[in-house]
Amino acid sequence: MDQTLHLPTIMVVHAVIIMISTLATIYMWLRYRGSHVLPILVAAGLAGCAAMLLHANRGTLPLTLSSGLGIGLGILAVGLFWQAVVVFEGGRLSIAKASAGGLAWILLWFTPMLQNSIEARAATLSLLLAGYCFLTAQLTLVRAKHEPLPSRSIAATTAGLRGLLWLAAVPLSVFVAPPYAEDGSTAQWFALVTLANSMLNILSLVSLLVIAKERDERRYRLASERDPLTNLPNRRTFVTEAAEMLHEAEGGASLLLFDIDHFKSVNDTHGHAAGDQVLLAFSHAIDQRMPKGWLFARIGGEEFACLMPRMSAQQAVAVAENLRLAIADMAMPGLGALRIAVSIGVCEATQRGTGLDTMLASADAALYRAKADGRNCVRLYEPATLLVETGQSIALADPQPRLGLARIRRRSA
């Protein structure tokens, strides 16, 4: 048992593992020189390796060097890892905060309290290390609300366990045995805590790298699901999610189809940058009025769609009219007297299981009527008769065969 938990051996092995992981991190840094996280991890690894090697030679080196400087470097390593996570989460690096714990240890090392009491040294070390670990766990959990990634729970749990392990060293050193006896022998619990912390330290680094990989995958997935200009769901995402919503919907659903009026003239007169500004302003104005559970997306150039579960046709028309009025009153800063307006077509799924193709075709027919009626208005799909641009009436008992999902007309007027 004593040989298995020989503390100097544990520390040397851990130092070797840290050095290997640090070399791997250096290789990654050379490949991705733009990274701001990797150099901090390299510094943390070097400090941790030096700390382990110094403290492993506690029996041969002066105590001030092995424990004073050595443990100070170990605290610095944990502080740097915390700051690496801060930068990874979009914060600013603070060398002062990373090194505060290590500097505090070195300064306190020369006080009579730490010089004369190994229990005081154990308590001080434990509190400093636990503080950094809990800060890391807290930051990882807070960011999970904004960027939910599967491995965040592992990373936060690992950092929290490291903190609890070091906190446990305080009562253990007081009520069980001090970390080091007067003859220099090591308490078994201290060797166990060091071994467990070594394994958790490696898991912390691995979990951070896994989170980085998951972040890249999430970024690519969102890029494929979102419109790059407005950051709204794109057409493919709308079709997929709307079809699922309609399949599961109870109590019916209504669909709004928006088309910004005279958008082509905005591009022709003011330029495409102004057109992008109009699209951004329009999408933001509508999106901020969307309650949870509605699906709002950009499905074409100036075309947008909104699926509203459990919404009757009359309610949908009222919602559409409010949105139309909100857009009609909206000014466009920097574009002079330019005002934008929107035409909206509305249709209702009259029964559960109504296909998305049918709803899109019906809303498109109603939108076409709104354009023919002078734009800047709302029209509800009426299957019996639709007014078209020529002023003639045509019968449309079932619009789906003529206006399928792949054949929705593009309107640039």
C-alpha positions as CSV (number, residue, x, y, z in Angstrom):
1,M,0.0,0.0,0.0
2,D,2.8,2.4,0.9
3,Q,4.7,1.7,-2.3
4,T,1.5,2.0,-4.4
5,L,0.8,5.4,-2.9
6,H,4.3,6.7,-2.8
7,L,3.7,10.4,-3.1
8,P,7.0,11.4,-4.8
9,T,6.4,8.7,-7.4
10,I,2.8,9.9,-8.0
11,M,4.1,13.5,-8.5
12,V,6.9,12.5,-10.9
13,V,4.5,10.4,-13.0
14,H,2.0,13.2,-13.0
15,A,4.7,15.7,-14.0
16,V,5.6,13.4,-17.0
17,I,1.9,13.2,-18.0
18,I,1.6,16.9,-17.8
19,M,4.8,17.4,-19.9
20,I,3.4,15.0,-22.6
21,S,0.1,16.9,-22.7
22,T,2.0,20.2,-22.8
23,L,4.1,19.1,-25.7
24,A,0.9,18.1,-27.5
25,T,-0.6,21.5,-26.7
26,I,2.6,23.2,-28.1
27,Y,2.2,21.2,-31.3
28,M,-1.4,22.4,-31.6
29,W,-0.4,25.9,-30.9
30,L,2.2,25.8,-33.7
31,R,-0.5,24.7,-36.1
32,Y,-3.1,27.2,-34.9
33,R,-1.1,30.3,-34.1
34,G,-4.2,32.4,-33.9
35,S,-5.4,30.7,-30.8
36,H,-5.5,32.7,-27.6
37,V,-6.3,29.7,-25.4
38,L,-3.5,27.3,-26.3
39,P,-0.5,29.5,-25.2
40,I,-2.2,29.9,-21.8
41,L,-2.6,26.1,-21.5
42,V,1.0,25.7,-22.4
43,A,2.0,28.1,-19.6
44,A,-0.2,26.3,-17.2
45,G,1.3,23.0,-18.2
46,L,4.9,24.2,-17.8
47,A,4.1,25.7,-14.4
48,G,2.3,22.5,-13.3
49,C,5.2,20.3,-14.4
50,A,7.8,22.4,-12.6
51,A,5.6,22.4,-9.5
52,M,5.3,18.6,-9.4
53,L,9.1,18.0,-10.0
54,L,10.0,20.5,-7.3
55,H,7.7,19.1,-4.7
56,A,8.5,15.5,-5.6
57,N,12.1,16.4,-4.4
58,R,10.9,17.8,-1.1
59,G,13.3,15.5,0.8
60,T,16.4,16.7,-1.0
61,L,15.6,20.3,-1.9
62,P,15.3,23.2,0.6
63,L,11.7,23.5,1.8
64,T,11.4,27.0,0.6
65,L,12.2,25.8,-2.9
66,S,10.3,22.6,-3.0
67,S,7.2,23.7,-1.1
68,G,7.4,27.5,-1.1
69,L,8.1,28.0,-4.8
70,G,6.9,24.5,-5.9
71,I,3.4,24.8,-4.5
72,G,3.3,28.5,-5.6
73,L,3.9,27.3,-9.2
74,G,1.2,24.6,-8.7
75,I,-1.4,27.2,-7.7
76,L,-0.3,29.4,-10.6
77,A,-0.9,26.5,-13.0
78,V,-4.5,26.1,-11.7
79,G,-5.0,29.8,-11.9
80,L,-3.8,29.9,-15.5
81,F,-6.1,27.0,-16.4
82,W,-9.0,29.1,-15.0
83,Q,-8.0,32.0,-17.2
84,A,-7.7,29.7,-20.2
85,V,-11.3,28.8,-19.7
86,V,-12.2,32.5,-19.3
87,V,-10.6,33.3,-22.7
88,F,-12.1,30.2,-24.2
89,E,-15.6,31.5,-23.1
90,G,-14.9,34.9,-24.7
91,G,-13.5,36.8,-21.7
92,R,-10.2,38.8,-21.4
93,L,-7.1,37.2,-20.0
94,S,-6.0,38.5,-16.6
95,I,-2.5,37.5,-15.6
96,A,-3.0,39.3,-12.3
97,K,-6.0,37.1,-11.4
98,A,-4.2,34.0,-12.5
99,S,-1.1,34.6,-10.5
100,A,-2.8,36.1,-7.4
101,G,-3.2,32.8,-5.7
102,G,0.4,31.8,-6.3
103,L,1.8,35.1,-5.1
104,A,-0.4,35.0,-2.0
105,W,1.1,31.6,-1.2
106,I,4.7,32.7,-1.6
107,L,4.1,35.8,0.5
108,L,2.3,33.9,3.2
109,W,5.0,31.2,3.2
110,F,7.4,33.5,5.1
111,T,4.8,34.3,7.8
112,P,5.1,32.6,11.2
113,M,1.6,31.1,10.7
114,L,2.7,28.9,7.8
115,Q,6.3,28.4,8.9
116,N,5.2,26.9,12.2
117,S,2.1,25.0,11.3
118,I,1.8,22.4,8.5
119,E,-2.0,22.3,9.1
120,A,-2.1,26.0,8.3
121,R,-0.1,25.4,5.1
122,A,-2.5,22.6,4.1
123,A,-5.5,24.7,4.8
124,T,-4.1,27.7,2.9
125,L,-3.1,25.6,-0.1
126,S,-6.5,23.8,-0.2
127,L,-8.5,27.1,-0.1
128,L,-6.5,28.7,-2.8
129,L,-6.7,25.7,-5.2
130,A,-10.4,25.1,-4.4
131,G,-11.2,28.7,-5.1
132,Y,-9.7,28.5,-8.6
133,C,-11.4,25.2,-9.3
134,F,-14.9,26.5,-8.2
135,L,-14.4,29.6,-10.4
136,T,-13.7,27.3,-13.4
137,A,-16.8,25.2,-12.6
138,Q,-19.0,28.2,-12.1
139,L,-18.0,29.8,-15.4
140,T,-18.5,26.6,-17.3
141,L,-22.0,26.2,-15.9
142,V,-23.0,29.8,-16.6
143,R,-21.9,29.6,-20.2
144,A,-23.9,26.4,-20.6
145,K,-27.1,28.5,-20.6
146,H,-25.9,30.4,-23.7
147,E,-24.0,27.6,-25.4
148,P,-25.4,24.2,-24.4
149,L,-22.8,21.6,-25.2
150,P,-22.8,17.9,-24.0
151,S,-19.3,18.0,-22.5
152,R,-19.9,21.1,-20.4
153,S,-21.5,19.0,-17.7
154,I,-18.4,16.8,-17.6
155,A,-16.0,19.8,-17.5
156,A,-18.0,21.6,-14.7
157,T,-18.3,18.4,-12.7
158,T,-14.6,17.7,-13.0
159,A,-13.7,21.2,-11.8
160,G,-16.1,21.0,-9.0
161,L,-14.8,17.7,-7.8
162,R,-11.3,19.0,-7.8
163,G,-12.4,21.9,-5.6
164,L,-14.2,19.5,-3.2
165,L,-11.1,17.3,-3.0
166,W,-8.9,20.2,-2.0
167,L,-11.5,21.5,0.5
168,A,-11.6,18.0,2.0
169,A,-7.9,18.4,2.8
170,V,-8.7,21.0,5.4
171,P,-10.6,18.7,7.9
172,L,-8.4,15.7,6.9
173,S,-5.2,17.5,7.9
174,V,-6.8,18.7,11.2
175,F,-8.7,15.6,12.3
176,V,-7.0,12.7,10.6
177,A,-3.3,13.5,10.1
178,P,-1.1,16.3,8.7
179,P,0.0,15.9,5.1
180,Y,3.6,15.4,6.2
181,A,4.7,14.0,9.5
182,E,7.7,15.3,11.4
183,D,9.9,12.5,10.0
184,G,8.9,13.5,6.4
185,S,6.5,10.6,5.8
186,T,3.3,11.3,3.8
187,A,-0.2,10.8,5.1
188,Q,-2.1,8.2,3.0
189,W,-5.1,10.6,2.5
190,F,-2.8,13.2,1.0
191,A,-1.3,10.7,-1.5
192,L,-4.9,9.7,-2.4
193,V,-6.0,13.3,-2.9
194,T,-3.0,14.1,-5.0
195,L,-3.5,11.0,-7.2
196,A,-7.3,11.8,-7.6
197,N,-6.5,15.4,-8.4
198,S,-3.9,14.3,-11.0
199,M,-6.5,12.2,-12.8
200,L,-9.1,15.0,-12.7
201,N,-6.5,17.5,-13.9
202,I,-6.0,15.4,-17.1
203,L,-9.8,15.0,-17.5
204,S,-10.2,18.8,-17.2
205,L,-7.8,19.3,-20.1
206,V,-9.5,16.6,-22.2
207,S,-13.0,17.9,-21.5
208,L,-11.9,21.4,-22.6
209,L,-10.6,20.1,-25.9
210,V,-13.8,18.1,-26.4
211,I,-15.9,21.2,-25.7
212,A,-13.8,23.1,-28.4
213,K,-14.6,20.3,-30.9
214,E,-18.3,20.4,-30.0
215,R,-18.3,24.1,-30.4
216,D,-16.9,23.9,-33.9
217,E,-19.5,21.2,-34.8
218,R,-22.3,23.3,-33.4
219,R,-21.0,26.4,-35.3
220,Y,-21.0,24.4,-38.6
221,R,-24.4,22.9,-37.8
222,L,-25.9,26.3,-37.1
223,A,-24.4,27.7,-40.2
224,S,-26.1,25.1,-42.3
225,E,-29.5,25.7,-40.5
226,R,-29.4,29.6,-40.4
227,D,-29.6,32.4,-42.9
228,P,-26.1,34.0,-42.8
229,L,-27.5,37.6,-43.0
230,T,-30.4,37.6,-40.6
231,N,-29.4,34.6,-38.4
232,L,-33.0,33.3,-38.8
233,P,-33.8,29.7,-39.6
234,N,-33.3,29.2,-43.4
235,R,-35.7,27.6,-45.8
236,R,-34.4,24.0,-45.2
237,T,-34.7,24.4,-41.4
238,F,-38.2,25.9,-41.8
239,V,-39.4,23.1,-44.0
240,T,-38.1,20.4,-41.6
241,E,-39.3,22.0,-38.4
242,A,-42.6,23.2,-39.7
243,A,-43.5,19.8,-41.1
244,E,-42.8,18.3,-37.6
245,M,-44.9,21.0,-35.9
246,L,-47.8,20.4,-38.3
247,H,-47.7,16.7,-37.7
248,E,-47.8,17.1,-34.0
249,A,-50.0,20.2,-33.8
250,E,-53.3,20.0,-31.9
251,G,-55.8,22.7,-32.3
252,G,-54.8,23.7,-35.8
253,A,-52.2,26.2,-37.0
254,S,-51.9,29.2,-39.2
255,L,-49.2,30.4,-41.6
256,L,-48.0,33.9,-42.5
257,L,-46.1,34.5,-45.7
258,F,-44.3,37.9,-45.8
259,D,-43.0,39.7,-48.8
260,I,-41.3,43.1,-48.5
261,D,-42.9,45.5,-51.0
262,H,-40.8,47.1,-53.8
263,F,-37.6,45.4,-52.5
264,K,-36.1,45.3,-56.0
265,S,-36.3,49.1,-56.3
266,V,-34.5,49.4,-52.9
267,N,-31.6,47.4,-54.3
268,D,-31.7,49.3,-57.6
269,T,-31.9,52.8,-56.1
270,H,-29.9,52.5,-52.9
271,G,-27.7,49.5,-53.5
272,H,-27.5,46.0,-52.2
273,A,-25.9,47.1,-48.9
274,A,-29.1,49.1,-48.2
275,G,-31.1,46.1,-49.2
276,D,-29.3,44.0,-46.6
277,Q,-30.0,46.8,-44.0
278,V,-33.7,46.6,-44.9
279,L,-33.7,42.8,-44.5
280,L,-31.9,43.0,-41.2
281,A,-34.2,45.7,-39.8
282,F,-37.3,43.9,-41.0
283,S,-36.3,40.5,-39.6
284,H,-35.3,42.0,-36.3
285,A,-38.6,43.9,-36.0
286,I,-40.7,40.8,-36.7
287,D,-38.5,38.4,-34.7
288,Q,-38.6,40.4,-31.5
289,R,-42.4,40.2,-31.6
290,M,-42.4,36.4,-32.0
291,P,-43.5,34.5,-28.9
292,K,-41.9,31.2,-27.9
293,G,-43.4,28.3,-30.0
294,W,-43.7,30.2,-33.2
295,L,-41.4,29.4,-36.1
296,F,-40.2,32.5,-38.1
297,A,-37.7,32.0,-40.9
298,R,-36.3,33.6,-44.1
299,I,-37.3,31.3,-46.9
300,G,-36.2,33.4,-49.9
301,G,-34.7,36.7,-50.9
302,E,-37.2,39.1,-49.4
303,E,-39.7,36.3,-48.4
304,F,-40.3,35.3,-44.8
305,A,-42.6,32.8,-43.2
306,C,-44.1,32.3,-39.8
307,L,-45.9,29.2,-38.6
308,M,-48.1,29.7,-35.6
309,P,-49.5,26.6,-33.8
310,R,-53.0,26.7,-32.2
311,M,-53.9,29.8,-34.1
312,S,-57.2,30.4,-35.9
313,A,-57.5,32.2,-39.2
314,Q,-59.1,35.3,-37.5
315,Q,-56.4,35.4,-34.8
316,A,-53.7,35.0,-37.5
317,V,-55.1,37.9,-39.5
318,A,-55.1,40.1,-36.4
319,V,-51.5,39.2,-35.7
320,A,-50.5,39.8,-39.3
321,E,-52.1,43.2,-39.3
322,N,-50.3,44.2,-36.1
323,L,-47.0,43.2,-37.7
324,R,-47.8,45.0,-40.9
325,L,-48.5,48.2,-39.0
326,A,-45.2,47.8,-37.0
327,I,-43.2,47.6,-40.3
328,A,-45.1,50.5,-41.9
329,D,-44.1,52.8,-39.0
330,M,-40.5,51.8,-39.1
331,A,-37.9,54.3,-40.3
332,M,-34.6,53.3,-41.9
333,P,-31.7,55.3,-40.4
334,G,-29.2,56.5,-42.9
335,L,-31.5,55.9,-45.9
336,G,-33.2,59.2,-46.0
337,A,-36.9,59.2,-46.3
338,L,-37.1,55.5,-47.3
339,R,-39.9,53.6,-45.7
340,I,-40.6,49.9,-46.1
341,A,-43.9,48.1,-46.2
342,V,-44.8,44.4,-46.3
343,S,-47.6,42.4,-47.9
344,I,-48.8,39.3,-45.9
345,G,-50.6,36.2,-47.0
346,V,-52.5,34.2,-44.3
347,C,-53.8,30.7,-44.4
348,E,-55.1,28.2,-41.8
349,A,-54.6,24.4,-41.5
350,T,-58.2,23.4,-41.3
351,Q,-57.5,19.9,-40.1
352,R,-54.7,18.0,-38.4
353,G,-52.2,16.6,-40.8
354,T,-52.5,19.3,-43.4
355,G,-49.3,19.3,-45.5
356,L,-46.8,22.1,-45.5
357,D,-46.9,22.2,-49.3
358,T,-50.6,22.9,-49.2
359,M,-50.3,25.7,-46.5
360,L,-47.4,27.4,-48.4
361,A,-49.3,27.3,-51.6
362,S,-52.4,28.7,-50.0
363,A,-50.5,31.5,-48.2
364,D,-48.7,32.2,-51.4
365,A,-52.0,32.6,-53.3
366,A,-53.2,35.0,-50.5
367,L,-50.0,36.9,-50.7
368,Y,-50.3,37.2,-54.5
369,R,-53.8,38.7,-53.9
370,A,-52.3,41.2,-51.4
371,K,-49.8,42.3,-54.1
372,A,-52.6,42.7,-56.6
373,D,-54.7,44.7,-54.1
374,G,-52.0,47.4,-53.9
375,R,-49.5,45.9,-51.4
376,N,-49.0,46.9,-47.8
377,C,-52.0,44.8,-46.7
378,V,-53.0,41.5,-45.3
379,R,-55.1,38.9,-47.2
380,L,-56.5,35.6,-45.9
381,Y,-56.6,32.7,-48.3
382,E,-60.1,32.1,-49.7
383,P,-60.3,28.9,-51.6
384,A,-63.4,29.9,-53.7
385,T,-62.1,33.0,-55.4
386,L,-58.8,34.8,-55.7
387,L,-58.2,38.2,-57.2
388,V,-55.2,38.3,-59.4
389,E,-53.2,41.2,-60.9
390,T,-55.3,41.5,-64.0
391,G,-58.4,42.0,-62.0
392,Q,-60.0,38.7,-63.1
393,S,-61.3,36.1,-60.7
394,I,-60.2,32.5,-61.0
395,A,-61.5,29.4,-59.2
396,L,-58.9,27.6,-57.0
397,A,-60.5,24.7,-55.3
398,D,-57.1,23.1,-54.4
399,P,-54.0,25.2,-55.0
400,Q,-51.5,22.5,-54.2
401,P,-51.2,20.9,-57.7
402,R,-50.3,24.3,-59.2
403,L,-48.4,25.8,-56.3
404,G,-46.3,23.1,-54.8
405,L,-43.4,23.8,-52.3
406,A,-40.8,23.7,-55.1
407,R,-42.8,26.1,-57.2
408,I,-43.6,29.0,-54.9
409,R,-43.2,32.1,-57.0
410,R,-40.4,34.5,-56.6
411,R,-41.7,38.1,-56.2
412,S,-39.1,40.9,-56.7
413,A,-41.6,43.8,-57.0
